[in-house]
Amino acid sequence: QVQLVESGGGLVQPGGSLRLSCVASGSIFSINVMGWYRQAPGKERELVADISSSGITTYADSVKGRFTISRDNAKNTVYLQMNSLKPEDTAVYYCNAKRITTTMTYDYWGRGTQVTVSS
């Protein structure tokens, strides 16, 4: 099992910045990919960004150039630096960890942290 705890959400004005953190514990040796998803009211959960154990990153088109994902393996932590925030970035942001085997992908989720972008 993998436990994920997010922090860093809050209220920010448009154009502002926030940094989310997610600390992993438990069977962290089994994690292949860590990432961030978000879910706005009335919408489906969507991928924001993820990063593999080798450092390969993926970003949603809507956040490219504004958000940066990184990981500190020594601290078992993944970060999401969010700059130039827009009201449409408002959502609950969830940390995700994936354990990928030859037959299945196991997903682990944090409880989420609220990000609100508003003036």
C-alpha positions in Angstrom: 0.0 0.0 0.0 1.0 3.6 -0.6 -0.2 6.6 1.4 -0.2 10.1 -0.1 -0.7 13.3 1.7 -1.1 16.6 -0.2 -0.5 20.2 1.0 -0.1 23.7 -0.3 -3.6 24.5 -1.7 -5.4 27.7 -0.9 -6.9 30.9 -2.3 -4.8 32.9 -4.8 -5.6 35.8 -7.1 -5.4 35.4 -10.9 -1.8 35.5 -12.1 -0.5 34.3 -8.8 1.4 31.2 -7.9 1.1 28.2 -5.6 3.2 25.1 -5.0 1.6 21.8 -4.1 3.5 19.1 -2.3 2.7 15.4 -2.0 4.5 13.1 0.4 4.4 9.4 -0.2 4.8 6.7 2.4 4.4 2.9 2.6 5.5 0.7 -0.3 7.1 3.6 -2.2 9.6 1.3 -3.9 6.8 0.0 -6.0 5.8 3.4 -7.4 6.5 4.0 -11.2 4.7 7.2 -11.8 3.5 10.1 -9.6 1.3 12.9 -10.7 -1.4 15.4 -10.1 -5.0 15.3 -11.2 -7.7 17.8 -10.6 -11.5 17.9 -10.5 -13.6 21.0 -10.8 -17.3 21.0 -9.8 -19.4 19.2 -12.3 -16.4 18.0 -14.3 -14.5 14.7 -14.5 -11.2 14.3 -12.9 -8.4 15.1 -15.3 -4.6 14.6 -15.5 -2.7 17.8 -14.8 0.9 16.5 -14.9 2.8 13.4 -14.1 6.4 12.3 -13.8 8.0 8.9 -14.1 10.7 7.4 -11.9 13.2 8.3 -14.7 12.0 11.9 -14.8 9.9 11.9 -17.9 7.1 14.4 -17.6 3.6 14.8 -19.1 1.4 17.9 -19.0 -2.1 18.7 -19.9 -2.2 21.2 -22.8 -4.1 23.7 -20.6 -1.1 23.9 -18.1 1.9 23.7 -20.4 4.3 26.6 -19.8 2.6 27.5 -16.5 2.9 24.4 -14.3 6.0 22.4 -13.5 6.1 19.0 -11.9 9.1 17.7 -10.1 10.0 15.0 -7.6 12.6 14.6 -4.8 13.2 10.9 -4.5 15.2 11.3 -1.3 12.1 13.0 0.4 9.6 10.7 -1.4 7.9 13.9 -2.5 6.4 15.3 -5.7 5.7 18.9 -6.3 3.5 20.9 -8.6 4.6 24.5 -9.1 1.7 26.5 -10.5 2.3 29.9 -12.0 0.1 32.4 -13.9 -2.9 30.8 -12.3 -6.3 31.3 -13.9 -9.8 31.1 -12.5 -10.3 27.9 -14.6 -7.5 26.3 -12.6 -9.9 26.2 -9.6 -10.4 22.6 -8.6 -9.6 20.0 -6.0 -6.1 18.7 -6.8 -5.3 15.1 -6.1 -1.9 13.4 -5.8 -1.7 10.1 -7.6 0.8 7.3 -7.6 0.9 4.4 -10.0 2.3 0.9 -9.7 2.6 -0.6 -13.1 2.9 -4.3 -13.6 2.8 -6.4 -16.7 -0.9 -7.1 -16.2 -2.3 -4.2 -14.2 -1.9 -0.6 -13.1 -2.6 0.1 -9.5 -3.7 3.7 -8.6 -3.3 5.3 -5.2 -4.8 8.6 -4.3 -4.5 11.4 -1.8 -7.5 13.1 -0.2 -7.0 16.2 -2.3 -6.3 19.8 -1.7 -8.5 22.7 -2.8 -7.1 25.4 -5.1 -9.2 28.5 -5.7 -8.2 31.2 -8.1 -10.3 34.3 -7.6 -10.0 38.0 -7.2 
